[in-house]
Amino acid sequence: MQLDQPETAIHTESLLVELGGLPILREVNIDIDRGELTALMGGNGSGKTTLVRALLGLTPHQAGQVELFGVPSESFADWGRIGYVPQRGSVNIKQATVKEVVATGRLSSRKPFLPATARDRARVSQALEQVGLADRSRQPFTQLSGGQQQRVLIARALAHAADLLILDEPFAGVDLTVQASLAELIGELNAAGTTVLVVLHETGALEPLLTNCIVLREGRVVHTGPAPETTDHYHERPEPLAPPLMSGLIEETR
């Protein structure tokens, strides 16, 4: 492989996703090269979460193509290369320690019903070191702060040595200081070679670290490139415009 042709981590072509017969994603074309730190942005209902779920194979697509590391998603089997960090509020963990939560990230790499191996334990310890929580391994997950919980979920995704890390709203519900700390962690992971796709409402503390930004609006890609100065106009729904012919008919029938 030539150095001037980096391997693509994520590629979609004319992606169409419908839910209940309604189009949620329409003609979505994106490319994310290995080593990039990309923000996926857009207002509520723009299709960000649906796109992430389609990339992960959790939501089927009706047309188009998804490729992961050059392999069509329907043939992709090396899911250990991908770490997914869902929104913290969607994770329901009550009676588990930090170490136990992170250890669940190794389940996809282990044979069913067999105990954890020395390699599994080493990977869990290494992931906790990476996020700076090695000293909290025996503490109940629910006793951690919001920012610390987010770090644990990132460690869980890192436990199987993911090449691609997908984070859904990691800054939600945490203050600016914690956001800066998480942004530093994400930047360090990216600098170490991990490709990162992060769903955001605003770039915030991650802006200086981003290599690319993709903005969705009503299921379509409306911007690809450097982070826009503002995304306010991407969040607004346009007022419907009557076609000229229909406008004339309306006037004639009044």
KEBA-611559 format. One line per 2 residues: number of its first residue (from 1); their letters; for each residue x, y, z of C-alpha. Coordinates in steps of 0.1 Angstrom, whole numbers, plus 5000, padded with zeros to 4 digits. Layout:
<pts>
NUM> a> X Y Z | ... $
</pts>
This chain:
<pts>
1> mq> 5000 5000 5000 | 5014 5034 4990 $
3> ld> 5019 5059 5017 | 5000 5086 4997 $
5> qp> 4970 5063 4996 | 4960 5058 5033 $
7> et> 4936 5029 5040 | 4901 5041 5045 $
9> ai> 4886 5031 5079 | 4849 5040 5070 $
11> ht> 4834 5045 5035 | 4797 5049 5026 $
13> es> 4783 5053 4992 | 4747 5065 4984 $
15> ll> 4736 5051 5018 | 4699 5050 5024 $
17> ve> 4683 5040 5057 | 4646 5039 5062 $
19> lg> 4627 5034 5095 | 4590 5027 5093 $
21> gl> 4591 5035 5056 | 4605 5070 5062 $
23> pi> 4639 5079 5049 | 4663 5088 5078 $
25> lr> 4695 5088 5058 | 4696 5098 5021 $
27> ev> 4725 5094 4997 | 4751 5096 5025 $
29> ni> 4786 5095 5011 | 4815 5097 5037 $
31> di> 4851 5087 5038 | 4872 5086 5070 $
33> dr> 4908 5076 5065 | 4928 5057 5091 $
35> ge> 4944 5080 5117 | 4918 5108 5114 $
37> lt> 4899 5124 5142 | 4865 5132 5127 $
39> al> 4835 5149 5143 | 4800 5139 5132 $
41> mg> 4777 5168 5138 | 4741 5180 5133 $
43> gn> 4709 5189 5151 | 4685 5166 5168 $
45> gs> 4669 5144 5142 | 4696 5149 5116 $
47> gk> 4705 5112 5115 | 4737 5111 5135 $
49> tt> 4728 5082 5157 | 4712 5063 5128 $
51> lv> 4744 5067 5108 | 4765 5053 5136 $
53> ra> 4741 5024 5141 | 4742 5017 5103 $
55> ll> 4780 5017 5104 | 4780 4992 5133 $
57> gl> 4755 4970 5115 | 4729 4976 5143 $
59> tp> 4704 4993 5119 | 4701 4978 5084 $
61> hq> 4704 5000 5053 | 4680 4997 5024 $
63> ag> 4704 5009 4996 | 4739 5019 4991 $
65> qv> 4771 5006 5007 | 4790 5006 5040 $
67> el> 4826 4995 5040 | 4848 4991 5071 $
69> fg> 4886 4989 5065 | 4878 4982 5028 $
71> vp> 4854 4953 5035 | 4817 4955 5028 $
73> se> 4798 4956 5061 | 4778 4925 5053 $
75> sf> 4811 4906 5050 | 4830 4923 5078 $
77> ad> 4838 4900 5107 | 4867 4916 5125 $
79> wg> 4846 4936 5150 | 4874 4935 5175 $
81> ri> 4890 4963 5155 | 4860 4986 5163 $
83> gy> 4853 5001 5198 | 4819 5017 5204 $
85> vp> 4812 5041 5233 | 4774 5048 5235 $
87> qr> 4759 5077 5253 | 4765 5074 5290 $
89> gs> 4728 5079 5298 | 4719 5048 5277 $
91> vn> 4742 5025 5298 | 4724 5008 5327 $
93> ik> 4750 4994 5351 | 4742 4990 5387 $
95> qa> 4761 4963 5405 | 4796 4962 5388 $
97> tv> 4830 4975 5396 | 4850 4996 5372 $
99> ke> 4872 4966 5363 | 4842 4944 5356 $
101> vv> 4827 4970 5333 | 4859 4973 5313 $
103> at> 4863 4935 5312 | 4830 4932 5293 $
105> gr> 4849 4948 5264 | 4869 4916 5261 $
107> ls> 4839 4894 5256 | 4840 4896 5218 $
109> sr> 4876 4884 5219 | 4869 4854 5242 $
111> kp> 4855 4820 5235 | 4820 4816 5251 $
113> fl> 4819 4803 5287 | 4856 4803 5292 $
115> pa> 4872 4823 5320 | 4893 4854 5313 $
117> ta> 4929 4846 5302 | 4961 4864 5313 $
119> rd> 4959 4883 5280 | 4924 4895 5288 $
121> ra> 4934 4907 5323 | 4964 4924 5309 $
123> rv> 4943 4942 5282 | 4918 4954 5309 $
125> sq> 4947 4967 5331 | 4963 4985 5301 $
127> al> 4930 5001 5291 | 4925 5014 5326 $
129> eq> 4960 5028 5326 | 4953 5045 5293 $
131> vg> 4923 5064 5307 | 4940 5072 5340 $
133> la> 4917 5050 5362 | 4939 5021 5373 $
135> dr> 4935 5032 5409 | 4897 5030 5407 $
137> sr> 4894 4994 5393 | 4876 4980 5424 $
139> qp> 4853 5010 5429 | 4816 5006 5419 $
141> ft> 4809 5022 5385 | 4779 5040 5399 $
143> ql> 4800 5059 5425 | 4821 5076 5399 $
145> sg> 4816 5111 5385 | 4801 5115 5351 $
147> gq> 4835 5122 5335 | 4850 5092 5352 $
149> qq> 4822 5070 5340 | 4828 5082 5305 $
151> rv> 4865 5073 5308 | 4855 5038 5320 $
153> li> 4833 5033 5289 | 4862 5044 5267 $
155> ar> 4884 5019 5285 | 4858 4992 5278 $
157> al> 4860 5000 5241 | 4899 5000 5242 $
159> ah> 4900 4967 5260 | 4901 4948 5228 $
161> aa> 4927 4970 5212 | 4903 4988 5188 $
163> dl> 4918 5004 5157 | 4886 5025 5152 $
165> li> 4869 5042 5181 | 4833 5055 5177 $
167> ld> 4820 5078 5205 | 4784 5090 5208 $
169> ep> 4781 5123 5226 | 4810 5118 5251 $
171> fa> 4807 5154 5264 | 4770 5151 5272 $
173> gv> 4762 5159 5308 | 4797 5169 5319 $
175> dl> 4812 5203 5327 | 4837 5222 5306 $
177> tv> 4867 5211 5327 | 4858 5174 5322 $
179> qa> 4852 5180 5285 | 4887 5194 5282 $
181> sl> 4901 5164 5301 | 4882 5140 5278 $
183> ae> 4893 5159 5247 | 4929 5155 5258 $
185> li> 4924 5118 5263 | 4907 5114 5229 $
187> ge> 4935 5134 5213 | 4962 5112 5229 $
189> ln> 4944 5080 5216 | 4943 5095 5182 $
191> aa> 4979 5105 5183 | 4988 5069 5192 $
193> gt> 4972 5057 5160 | 4935 5051 5168 $
195> tv> 4911 5064 5142 | 4883 5083 5160 $
197> lv> 4847 5092 5150 | 4830 5113 5176 $
199> vl> 4794 5124 5176 | 4791 5160 5188 $
201> he> 4766 5189 5190 | 4794 5214 5193 $
203> tg> 4831 5208 5186 | 4841 5225 5219 $
205> al> 4874 5214 5234 | 4880 5189 5205 $
207> ep> 4880 5216 5178 | 4918 5221 5176 $
209> ll> 4924 5184 5174 | 4899 5176 5146 $
211> tn> 4912 5165 5112 | 4877 5165 5096 $
213> ci> 4841 5174 5103 | 4810 5159 5088 $
215> vl> 4777 5177 5093 | 4743 5161 5087 $
217> re> 4710 5179 5082 | 4677 5160 5076 $
219> gr> 4696 5128 5068 | 4719 5144 5042 $
221> vv> 4756 5154 5044 | 4757 5192 5041 $
223> ht> 4793 5198 5050 | 4826 5179 5049 $
225> gp> 4859 5195 5058 | 4872 5218 5086 $
227> ap> 4849 5225 5115 | 4824 5253 5106 $
229> et> 4825 5284 5126 | 4789 5278 5136 $
231> td> 4764 5251 5130 | 4733 5271 5140 $
233> hy> 4719 5272 5105 | 4724 5234 5102 $
235> he> 4701 5229 5131 | 4672 5249 5117 $
237> rp> 4646 5232 5095 | 4639 5251 5063 $
239> ep> 4605 5264 5057 | 4588 5244 5029 $
241> la> 4587 5262 4996 | 4558 5258 4972 $
243> pp> 4569 5250 4936 | 4561 5279 4913 $
245> lm> 4535 5260 4894 | 4517 5250 4926 $
247> sg> 4519 5286 4938 | 4502 5297 4906 $
249> li> 4475 5272 4910 | 4469 5282 4946 $
251> ee> 4465 5318 4935 | 4441 5309 4907 $
253> tr> 4419 5289 4930 | 4415 5317 4956 $
</pts>
